[in-house]
């Protein structure tokens, strides 16, 4: 018998209680957090969709692996196991463990970046861009033209525009291009996947001009699933084989293991260039820890090694992608404007279209994340002009391309009834859409302002 209901391919044997809160209490907590969900206490959140990073539920095998953790300072057996798993997966001989992905970004991009250097990408995420700009370099996004139409279905909206890439390399001069970074899936672009054909074309251009090609692979398994399902000629390969093929195209990779390695902490930088790896290793030892643990405990490395194997299981990926699509389909049916199709780890709401009465300088995305918490205790993340807006020389806001809100779904944490609750909350959002107030920034830091900025509500005219 063919079943159409996609069930979770696991049983739940440990539960964590959720403290139920009232609308009145949440309004108080929201004001105390200065209308920034990052400043909320987790105990005051009912359903936490702020990020899928480090929020996964680990498996019984991962917890068992933790008990095998070798906490030796140097050359631990846990490190040797992790190193082998990463080498087999990526094809990179030189592996540097880090406590999370942004530490790996800092190691690499501050080494190869600097004043006058340029990084091209399909779309840089916030911490990636921050590390690049911190070095003095410039990051330039070159998303595929298809990504501009939020409501149009296209199989690989996360692709990099290779025509603009080649033109950009020529104009800048290959010697000034620090690297081309291909992010899979394209998080800032709506969690959209990148095709194998696009990765091959990017690799070919990089080879032609002698430019370094780096894969940002934190959601490589989810990207591989989309390739397996959507790209002609790829269905005969397993998702792991697809990932290995994509890794082979690159000169190195960075991975936040807090996503597709199914762990709560960890990351790595893997390279094929020995000289560059040695430079990064020196800084790793200074800033993170010895080169065979890099800020991680042995048990962290054991869990990561196990997770890198589990994440490619067919049943898991089938459930993961379909459960995200379930949320997307229900919201579309309600008339919620969003990026289509859904990515693997999140759905992206077009807050600018939802709140047309709020211009970018009143931050409609931030208004929506506050509204979702107010009405349902749901925490999520703005990916619009708060995160990516900047100021011109006159202090005027240059808004982001889109005013998005990301609902990132932790792996193996929430059930369908939790998602049904989220959907129900959006019904309340629609009922109040014309009454929602905009926000202005009351205080912000110089970098990554969305994490700690404080806001005030302002009435719209």
Protein Blocks (a to p, Z undefined) as FASTA:
>chain_A
ZZfbdcdfbdcfbdcddddddfklmmmmmmmnoopaklpcfklpfbdckbaghpaccdfk
lmmmmmmpccbfbhpaklmmmmmmmmmmnopabdcddfbfklmmmmmmmmmgcehiacdd
fbdcfklmmmmmmnopacdddddfklmmmklccfblmbccfklmmmmmmmnopmlmmbac
dddddfknoopacdfklmmmmmmmmmmnopacdddfklmmmmmmmmmmmmghilmpcfkl
mmmmmmmmpgbdcddfklmnopabdcddddfbfklmmmmmmmmmmmnocfklnopafklm
mmmmmmmmmmmpmklmmmmmmmmmmmmmmmmmnopacdddddfkbccddfklmmmmbcfk
lommlmmmmmmmmmnopacddddfklmgccdfkopacddfbdcddddddehkbcfklmmm
mmmmmmmmmmmmmmpccdddfbdcfbhkllmpccdddddZZ
